[in-house]
Amino acid sequence: MTSQRIPVVVLAGFLGAGKTTLLNHLLRSARGTRIGVMVNDFGDIGIDAMTVAGQVGSTVSLGNGCLCCAVDASELDTYLEVLTRPEVRLDVIVIEASGLAEPQELVRMLLASENERIVYGGLVEVLDTAEFAATRARHPETDRHLSVADLVVVNKADRVAAEELRAVRETVTALAPRAAVIEASHGRIDPELLFDRVVPEGEIEGQMSIEDFLYGPDSPDGAEDTGHAHPHAAYDTVSLSTATPLHPRRLMAFLDGRPEGLYRLKGFVDFGGADPANRYGVHAVGRFLRFLPEPWPEGEERLTQLVLIGTGVDAAALRKELAGCEQDGPGDLPDERSMWGVLRYVPGSEDEPEATDGTV
């Protein structure tokens, strides 16, 4: 089933960019979400339990139900097999790319994996705003990394003047034209931007968790930061629910031209008479796209239900474009060939395109 696939997020960035701080923030914000973390060095991860595992092949269970393991690139698929076992019950896996492989190669490995329990969750590139120019000078490959990223976190945005921040963002947007770009301080992005957060049983969604009381707003030195009114960088969410089937050709046209800033798209699609037996789970992150057909649950109302997540998106325009994908009466019924574009993105399809740069 679509809901059982575990997103695997690749977290990349050069030394000092703040990806470890961002990773710690995700772990502290996990609440009821079980996160599997794959790194090759526990050195700067701010979780005490990790210090006992200094060797490749070690696995540590964290107090909040999350797991952390030390791996090298050759063991990636082996550990994915371990972490995706049903009894482990992980909700998401985050791989820290540093020291494992080039981010682009790591993405290729994930897309080539035969593990049917995972789905690509995106390449997140973290950069230090204050050191951005110096980093590009030291590491010319920075531009290439940005060009294949699905989400770019312009981190440490609080350390530069507004003019410099604007200049960095303009450069990043030019280098990563298809990526969502979000500004952050202390690695604070809302986990919902990357994965669906699980609300523990008995907890009201949105209420303060025990982690909020224990840690407070986290900063690199562990001290509380009172200079920010909200602990997370903002994102936008647009939802669609309609009983009118979507036309496969028009939906594919929308997905092929989805706007800048739209990072994730998830949900189920009803294609009506084009395939009356199945609903199609859809999973898009950055430029990656997958459709997963499955039989309609018995007795369930046939609805298209989609959630779109991004930064700086035009919600009204998105809703209008999606409404334009709805089938418009008996004269607008799709023919059998109209599903060909969709089927190209179904795993195992003969027409499924090969991934050459971390995208399909």
C-alpha positions as CSV (number, residue, x, y, z in Angstrom):
1,M,0.0,0.0,0.0
2,T,1.1,3.5,-0.7
3,S,1.0,4.6,3.0
4,Q,3.5,1.9,3.9
5,R,6.3,3.3,1.8
6,I,9.0,5.1,3.9
7,P,10.3,8.3,2.5
8,V,14.2,8.5,2.4
9,V,15.4,12.1,2.6
10,V,19.0,12.9,1.7
11,L,20.5,15.7,3.7
12,A,23.6,17.3,2.2
13,G,25.8,20.4,2.8
14,F,29.4,21.2,3.3
15,L,31.1,21.4,6.7
16,G,29.6,24.2,8.8
17,A,26.5,24.7,6.7
18,G,24.3,23.6,9.7
19,K,23.0,20.2,8.5
20,T,23.8,18.5,11.8
21,T,22.0,21.3,13.6
22,L,19.0,20.8,11.2
23,L,19.2,17.0,11.8
24,N,19.2,17.5,15.6
25,H,16.2,19.9,15.2
26,L,14.3,17.2,13.3
27,L,15.1,14.6,16.0
28,R,14.0,17.0,18.8
29,S,10.8,17.8,16.9
30,A,10.1,14.1,16.1
31,R,7.4,13.8,18.8
32,G,5.5,10.6,17.7
33,T,7.4,10.2,14.5
34,R,10.0,7.4,14.3
35,I,13.0,8.7,12.4
36,G,15.8,6.5,11.1
37,V,19.1,8.4,10.7
38,M,22.0,7.1,8.7
39,V,25.3,8.9,9.1
40,N,29.0,7.9,9.0
41,D,30.1,9.9,11.9
42,F,28.2,10.6,15.2
43,G,30.7,13.3,16.2
44,D,28.5,16.4,16.3
45,I,25.0,14.8,16.7
46,G,23.8,16.2,20.0
47,I,22.3,12.9,21.3
48,D,24.2,11.3,24.2
49,A,23.3,7.8,23.2
50,M,25.1,8.2,19.9
51,T,28.5,8.6,21.6
52,V,28.7,4.9,22.4
53,A,28.7,3.9,18.8
54,G,31.8,5.1,17.0
55,Q,32.3,2.3,14.5
56,V,30.7,1.8,11.1
57,G,28.0,-0.8,11.5
58,S,26.8,0.4,14.9
59,T,23.2,1.1,15.5
60,V,21.8,3.1,18.4
61,S,18.2,3.3,19.7
62,L,17.3,6.8,20.8
63,G,14.9,7.4,23.6
64,N,12.2,8.9,21.4
65,G,11.8,5.7,19.3
66,C,14.2,6.9,16.6
67,L,17.2,5.0,15.5
68,C,20.7,6.0,14.3
69,C,23.2,3.9,12.5
70,A,26.7,4.4,11.2
71,V,27.2,3.2,7.6
72,D,29.3,3.7,4.5
73,A,28.1,3.9,1.0
74,S,28.6,0.2,0.2
75,E,26.3,-0.8,3.1
76,L,23.5,1.6,2.2
77,D,21.1,-1.0,0.7
78,T,21.9,-3.4,3.5
79,Y,20.9,-0.9,6.2
80,L,17.8,0.2,4.2
81,E,16.7,-3.4,4.3
82,V,17.2,-3.5,8.1
83,L,15.6,-0.1,8.8
84,T,12.5,-0.8,6.6
85,R,11.5,-4.0,8.3
86,P,7.9,-3.8,9.5
87,E,8.8,-4.5,13.1
88,V,11.1,-1.4,13.2
89,R,8.1,0.8,12.4
90,L,10.0,3.8,11.1
91,D,8.1,6.6,9.5
92,V,11.0,8.3,7.7
93,I,14.7,7.8,7.1
94,V,17.2,10.7,6.8
95,I,20.6,10.1,5.3
96,E,23.4,12.6,6.0
97,A,25.3,12.6,2.7
98,S,28.5,14.0,4.0
99,G,31.2,11.4,4.0
100,L,29.0,8.8,2.4
101,A,29.0,9.8,-1.2
102,E,28.4,12.7,-3.6
103,P,24.8,13.6,-3.0
104,Q,24.0,13.0,-6.7
105,E,25.5,9.5,-6.5
106,L,23.6,8.8,-3.3
107,V,20.3,9.8,-4.9
108,R,21.1,7.5,-7.8
109,M,21.7,4.6,-5.4
110,L,18.3,5.3,-3.8
111,L,16.5,5.4,-7.1
112,A,18.2,2.2,-8.2
113,S,17.4,0.4,-4.9
114,E,15.1,-2.6,-5.3
115,N,13.7,-2.1,-1.8
116,E,9.9,-1.8,-2.4
117,R,9.3,-0.4,1.1
118,I,11.0,3.0,0.4
119,V,10.3,6.0,-1.8
120,Y,12.6,8.9,-2.5
121,G,12.0,11.8,-0.2
122,G,14.1,14.4,-1.8
123,L,17.6,15.9,-1.7
124,V,17.9,18.7,0.8
125,E,21.0,21.0,0.4
126,V,21.9,23.1,3.4
127,L,24.1,26.2,2.9
128,D,25.7,28.7,5.2
129,T,24.4,32.1,4.1
130,A,27.3,34.0,5.6
131,E,29.9,31.8,4.0
132,F,28.2,31.1,0.8
133,A,30.6,33.0,-1.5
134,A,33.7,31.5,0.3
135,T,32.2,28.0,0.1
136,R,31.6,28.3,-3.7
137,A,35.2,29.4,-4.1
138,R,36.6,26.4,-2.0
139,H,34.1,23.9,-3.4
140,P,33.3,24.6,-7.1
141,E,31.0,21.5,-7.0
142,T,28.6,23.6,-4.9
143,D,26.9,24.8,-8.0
144,R,26.4,21.2,-9.3
145,H,25.0,20.1,-5.9
146,L,22.5,23.0,-5.9
147,S,21.4,22.2,-9.5
148,V,20.1,18.7,-8.5
149,A,18.7,19.7,-5.1
150,D,14.9,19.4,-4.5
151,L,14.9,21.8,-1.5
152,V,17.6,24.3,-0.6
153,V,17.8,25.6,3.0
154,V,19.5,29.0,3.1
155,N,20.6,28.5,6.7
156,K,22.0,31.1,9.2
157,A,19.9,33.7,7.5
158,D,20.0,35.7,10.7
159,R,23.7,36.3,10.4
160,V,23.7,38.5,7.4
161,A,22.1,41.8,6.4
162,A,19.0,41.8,4.4
163,E,20.8,42.9,1.2
164,E,23.3,40.0,1.4
165,L,20.5,37.5,2.2
166,R,18.6,38.7,-0.9
167,A,21.7,38.4,-3.1
168,V,22.4,34.9,-1.9
169,R,18.8,33.8,-2.4
170,E,18.9,35.2,-6.0
171,T,22.1,33.3,-6.8
172,V,20.7,30.1,-5.3
173,T,17.4,30.5,-7.2
174,A,19.4,30.9,-10.5
175,L,21.6,27.8,-9.7
176,A,18.6,25.7,-8.5
177,P,15.7,26.9,-10.7
178,R,13.5,23.9,-10.0
179,A,14.1,23.6,-6.3
180,A,12.1,25.1,-3.4
181,V,14.3,27.6,-1.5
182,I,13.6,28.4,2.1
183,E,15.4,30.7,4.5
184,A,16.1,29.4,8.1
185,S,18.0,30.2,11.2
186,H,19.6,27.5,13.4
187,G,18.4,24.8,11.0
188,R,14.8,25.3,12.0
189,I,12.5,24.1,9.3
190,D,9.2,22.5,10.0
191,P,9.5,18.7,9.7
192,E,6.1,18.8,7.8
193,L,8.0,20.2,4.9
194,L,10.0,17.0,4.6
195,F,7.7,14.3,6.0
196,D,4.3,13.6,7.6
197,R,4.7,14.0,11.3
198,V,2.9,11.5,13.4
199,V,0.8,12.8,16.3
200,P,1.1,10.4,19.3
201,E,-2.1,8.8,20.5
202,G,-3.8,11.0,23.1
203,E,-2.0,14.2,22.0
204,I,-3.8,17.0,20.4
205,E,-2.3,18.1,17.1
206,G,-0.5,21.4,17.5
207,Q,-0.2,21.3,21.3
208,M,3.2,21.7,23.0
209,S,5.0,18.4,23.3
210,I,7.3,17.1,26.0
211,E,10.3,17.8,23.7
212,D,9.2,21.5,23.5
213,F,9.4,21.6,27.3
214,L,12.7,19.7,27.5
215,Y,14.6,21.6,24.8
216,G,12.8,24.8,24.0
217,P,13.8,26.5,20.7
218,D,17.1,24.8,19.9
219,S,20.2,26.6,18.8
220,P,23.7,25.4,17.9
221,D,25.1,26.0,21.3
222,G,22.1,24.5,23.2
223,A,21.1,27.9,24.6
224,E,17.6,29.1,24.2
225,D,17.1,31.7,21.5
226,T,14.4,34.3,22.3
227,G,15.0,36.4,19.2
228,H,12.6,34.6,17.0
229,A,8.8,34.6,17.4
230,H,8.4,31.3,15.5
231,P,10.8,28.3,15.7
232,H,10.3,27.2,12.1
233,A,10.8,28.7,8.6
234,A,7.4,29.1,7.0
235,Y,5.9,27.0,4.2
236,D,2.5,26.9,2.4
237,T,0.0,24.0,2.2
238,V,-2.8,23.7,-0.4
239,S,-5.4,20.9,-0.2
240,L,-7.8,19.6,-2.8
241,S,-10.7,17.2,-2.4
242,T,-13.1,16.6,-5.2
243,A,-15.5,13.8,-6.3
244,T,-15.0,14.7,-9.9
245,P,-12.4,12.5,-11.6
246,L,-9.3,14.1,-13.0
247,H,-8.2,13.9,-16.6
248,P,-4.9,12.1,-16.8
249,R,-3.5,14.3,-19.6
250,R,-4.3,17.6,-17.9
251,L,-3.0,16.4,-14.6
252,M,0.3,15.3,-16.2
253,A,0.5,18.7,-17.9
254,F,0.1,20.3,-14.5
255,L,2.7,18.1,-12.9
256,D,5.2,18.6,-15.7
257,G,4.9,22.4,-15.3
258,R,4.5,22.6,-11.5
259,P,5.7,26.0,-10.3
260,E,8.9,27.0,-8.5
261,G,8.6,26.5,-4.7
262,L,6.2,23.5,-4.9
263,Y,8.3,20.9,-3.0
264,R,5.9,18.1,-2.2
265,L,2.7,16.7,-3.6
266,K,1.0,13.7,-2.1
267,G,-2.4,12.0,-2.0
268,F,-4.7,9.9,-4.2
269,V,-6.1,10.5,-7.6
270,D,-9.3,9.2,-9.2
271,F,-9.0,8.9,-13.0
272,G,-12.6,7.8,-13.3
273,G,-13.3,5.6,-16.4
274,A,-9.7,5.7,-17.5
275,D,-9.1,3.1,-14.7
276,P,-12.2,2.5,-12.7
277,A,-10.7,-0.4,-10.7
278,N,-7.8,1.6,-9.1
279,R,-7.0,4.8,-7.3
280,Y,-3.5,6.2,-7.8
281,G,-1.4,7.2,-4.9
282,V,0.8,10.1,-6.1
283,H,4.1,11.1,-4.6
284,A,6.1,14.0,-5.9
285,V,9.1,15.7,-4.3
286,G,11.1,18.3,-6.3
287,R,11.3,16.9,-9.8
288,F,10.8,13.2,-8.7
289,L,7.4,11.7,-9.4
290,R,5.8,8.3,-8.8
291,F,2.2,6.9,-9.2
292,L,1.2,3.8,-7.2
293,P,-2.0,2.2,-8.4
294,E,-4.0,0.2,-5.8
295,P,-7.6,-1.1,-5.8
296,W,-10.2,1.2,-4.4
297,P,-11.0,0.3,-0.7
298,E,-14.4,-1.4,-0.5
299,G,-17.1,1.0,0.5
300,E,-14.9,4.1,0.3
301,E,-16.1,7.2,-1.5
302,R,-14.2,7.8,-4.7
303,L,-12.4,11.1,-4.2
304,T,-9.3,12.8,-5.4
305,Q,-7.5,14.1,-2.4
306,L,-4.2,16.0,-2.8
307,V,-2.0,18.0,-0.5
308,L,0.6,20.4,-2.0
309,I,3.4,21.8,0.1
310,G,5.9,24.4,-0.8
311,T,7.3,27.9,-0.2
312,G,6.0,31.1,-1.7
313,V,3.4,29.3,-3.9
314,D,0.3,31.0,-5.2
315,A,-2.5,29.0,-3.5
316,A,-5.3,30.5,-5.5
317,A,-3.5,29.8,-8.8
318,L,-2.7,26.2,-7.8
319,R,-6.4,25.5,-6.9
320,K,-7.5,27.0,-10.2
321,E,-5.0,24.9,-12.2
322,L,-6.1,21.7,-10.4
323,A,-9.7,22.5,-10.9
324,G,-8.9,22.7,-14.6
325,C,-7.7,19.1,-14.5
326,E,-11.2,17.9,-13.6
327,Q,-13.1,16.0,-16.2
328,D,-15.9,18.2,-17.7
329,G,-18.9,16.0,-18.4
330,P,-19.5,13.1,-20.8
331,G,-17.8,14.9,-23.7
332,D,-14.5,15.0,-21.8
333,L,-13.9,11.4,-21.0
334,P,-10.3,10.2,-21.4
335,D,-9.5,7.5,-23.9
336,E,-7.2,4.6,-23.1
337,R,-4.1,6.3,-24.4
338,S,-4.5,9.2,-22.0
339,M,-3.2,7.1,-19.2
340,W,0.2,6.5,-20.9
341,G,1.7,9.6,-19.4
342,V,0.7,8.4,-15.9
343,L,1.8,4.8,-16.4
344,R,5.4,6.0,-17.2
345,Y,5.7,6.9,-13.5
346,V,4.4,3.6,-12.2
347,P,7.3,1.5,-10.8
348,G,8.0,-1.5,-13.0
349,S,6.3,0.0,-16.1
350,E,8.2,-0.7,-19.3
351,D,8.0,3.0,-20.1
352,E,9.2,4.2,-16.7
353,P,12.0,6.8,-17.4
354,E,15.5,6.2,-16.1
355,A,16.8,8.6,-13.5
356,T,20.0,10.3,-14.6
357,D,20.3,13.2,-12.3
358,G,18.2,12.3,-9.2
359,T,15.0,13.1,-11.0
360,V,12.4,11.6,-13.3
